[in-house]
Amino acid sequence: MIASVVDTFNGLPLHPLVVHAAVILTPAAALLALGLVRPSWRMRLRWPVAIAVLAAWLAVWVARGSGTALATSIHAQMSSAPALAKLVQQHQDLANRLNSVLFALVVVTLLFAWLLPRLPRAAGAVGAVVIAVLAVLVIGLVAQTGDVGARAAWNPDGSQNYSVN
């Protein structure tokens, strides 16, 4: 895994830096994938969507690796803070689920892009719907994973009130 090679940058943990790429690329790629539902856009969008989804998966893969390295480095801190440990575990579980669904989206999108010119119109529509369902799942998982990760970083015990009022 990449985290074993590089887990810090300029003395800081790599995870908070890399995660921003995953948080931006992944929903953007998933939203672009939703464009495949429109029949007139399918041929033009198929390869840009496949490349965007692959780039998003790579960003998530690096974020997961760097997150594992970060969790390892703060293991002692987590053992004395059960709320933090629970959130980090939830965050890792959601990240693993996101990785799996996003990888499925990569595989389906690459197959779709390659096969679309040879598919009957109805099969293209079914493929686009499958991609859309996976894309919506990915967007939801990114939101959940990011929410739990932010709570782990900023408010693990729930005691801090960040509201303006």
VMD Tcl script that draws the C-alpha trace (Angstrom):
set ca {
  {0.00 0.00 0.00}
  {1.23 3.50 -0.74}
  {1.04 4.55 2.91}
  {3.99 2.33 3.74}
  {6.11 4.33 1.30}
  {4.84 7.85 1.99}
  {2.71 8.66 5.02}
  {3.78 12.25 5.71}
  {4.44 15.36 3.68}
  {6.60 18.16 5.08}
  {6.19 16.65 8.56}
  {2.39 16.52 8.40}
  {0.24 13.41 8.00}
  {-0.52 12.86 4.32}
  {-4.16 11.86 4.92}
  {-5.68 15.32 5.57}
  {-3.91 16.61 2.47}
  {-4.83 13.73 0.14}
  {-8.40 13.39 1.35}
  {-9.28 16.72 -0.26}
  {-8.56 15.28 -3.70}
  {-10.82 12.31 -2.96}
  {-13.59 14.53 -1.59}
  {-13.55 16.72 -4.71}
  {-12.83 14.19 -7.47}
  {-15.17 11.45 -6.31}
  {-18.49 13.35 -6.24}
  {-17.49 15.25 -9.39}
  {-16.82 11.99 -11.23}
  {-20.06 10.48 -9.91}
  {-22.06 13.52 -11.03}
  {-20.41 13.34 -14.45}
  {-21.36 9.64 -14.59}
  {-25.01 10.59 -14.11}
  {-24.77 12.32 -17.49}
  {-24.62 8.88 -19.13}
  {-28.33 8.48 -18.42}
  {-29.02 10.96 -21.23}
  {-28.81 8.95 -24.48}
  {-27.51 11.84 -26.60}
  {-24.53 12.32 -24.24}
  {-23.46 8.69 -23.84}
  {-21.00 8.36 -26.71}
  {-19.26 11.66 -25.98}
  {-19.12 11.22 -22.19}
  {-18.24 7.54 -21.94}
  {-14.42 7.91 -21.91}
  {-14.26 11.15 -19.90}
  {-16.50 9.51 -17.28}
  {-14.36 6.36 -17.22}
  {-11.18 8.40 -16.76}
  {-12.74 10.62 -14.08}
  {-14.08 7.64 -12.13}
  {-10.70 5.89 -12.33}
  {-8.93 9.06 -11.09}
  {-11.43 9.31 -8.22}
  {-10.82 5.68 -7.25}
  {-7.06 6.26 -7.25}
  {-7.54 9.29 -4.99}
  {-9.69 7.22 -2.61}
  {-7.12 4.42 -2.67}
  {-4.33 6.81 -1.67}
  {-6.57 8.43 0.97}
  {-7.34 5.01 2.46}
  {-3.67 4.07 2.57}
  {-2.66 7.34 4.17}
  {-5.58 7.07 6.57}
  {-4.41 3.64 7.69}
  {-0.96 5.10 8.34}
  {-2.50 7.98 10.31}
  {-4.65 5.61 12.40}
  {-1.55 3.55 13.16}
  {0.38 6.65 14.23}
  {-2.36 7.78 16.63}
  {-3.14 4.31 17.97}
  {-1.97 5.17 21.50}
  {-4.14 8.30 21.54}
  {-7.16 6.29 20.38}
  {-6.71 3.67 23.11}
  {-7.30 6.36 25.74}
  {-10.18 7.98 23.82}
  {-12.93 5.42 23.08}
  {-15.15 7.95 21.27}
  {-12.29 8.78 18.89}
  {-11.48 5.10 18.36}
  {-15.13 4.34 17.54}
  {-15.32 7.20 15.01}
  {-12.03 6.23 13.37}
  {-13.27 2.64 13.04}
  {-16.58 3.83 11.52}
  {-14.64 6.12 9.17}
  {-12.41 3.23 8.06}
  {-15.41 0.94 7.56}
  {-17.19 3.56 5.44}
  {-14.00 4.24 3.46}
  {-13.67 0.53 2.71}
  {-17.31 0.40 1.59}
  {-16.77 3.52 -0.56}
  {-13.68 1.93 -2.10}
  {-15.63 -1.22 -3.00}
  {-18.60 0.59 -4.55}
  {-16.32 3.04 -6.36}
  {-14.23 0.15 -7.71}
  {-17.44 -1.47 -8.99}
  {-18.28 1.85 -10.67}
  {-14.81 1.90 -12.27}
  {-15.20 -1.62 -13.66}
  {-18.75 -1.08 -14.94}
  {-17.87 2.31 -16.43}
  {-14.78 1.01 -18.22}
  {-16.74 -1.93 -19.64}
  {-19.56 0.40 -20.61}
  {-17.18 2.81 -22.36}
  {-15.52 0.01 -24.29}
  {-18.69 -1.89 -25.20}
  {-21.14 0.97 -25.81}
  {-20.53 1.26 -29.57}
  {-21.35 -2.46 -29.93}
  {-24.36 -2.55 -27.60}
  {-28.01 -2.31 -28.63}
  {-29.69 0.89 -27.48}
  {-31.67 -0.89 -24.73}
  {-28.50 -2.46 -23.28}
  {-26.85 0.96 -23.29}
  {-29.78 2.32 -21.31}
  {-29.55 -0.50 -18.76}
  {-25.81 0.06 -18.41}
  {-26.35 3.79 -17.88}
  {-28.92 3.11 -15.16}
  {-26.56 0.69 -13.37}
  {-23.83 3.35 -13.52}
  {-26.26 5.97 -12.21}
  {-27.26 3.79 -9.25}
  {-23.61 3.15 -8.38}
  {-22.83 6.87 -8.77}
  {-25.60 7.84 -6.35}
  {-24.33 5.25 -3.85}
  {-20.82 6.67 -4.20}
  {-22.04 10.22 -3.53}
  {-23.85 9.06 -0.39}
  {-20.83 7.12 0.84}
  {-18.49 10.06 0.25}
  {-20.79 12.25 2.34}
  {-21.03 9.69 5.16}
  {-17.31 8.91 5.17}
  {-16.38 12.58 5.19}
  {-18.88 13.39 7.93}
  {-17.56 10.69 10.27}
  {-13.95 11.60 9.46}
  {-14.59 15.27 10.20}
  {-16.25 14.39 13.51}
  {-13.26 12.19 14.40}
  {-10.87 15.06 13.65}
  {-12.82 17.99 15.07}
  {-15.30 16.77 17.66}
  {-14.80 13.11 18.61}
  {-16.65 13.26 21.92}
  {-19.43 15.57 20.65}
  {-18.77 18.18 23.30}
  {-17.72 21.05 21.04}
  {-20.41 23.39 19.68}
  {-19.24 25.09 16.50}
  {-22.47 26.97 15.79}
  {-22.29 30.76 15.53}
  {-25.30 31.37 17.78}
}
mol new
graphics top color blue
foreach p $ca { graphics top sphere $p radius 0.5 }
foreach p [lrange $ca 0 end-1] q [lrange $ca 1 end] { graphics top cylinder $p $q radius 0.2 }
display resetview
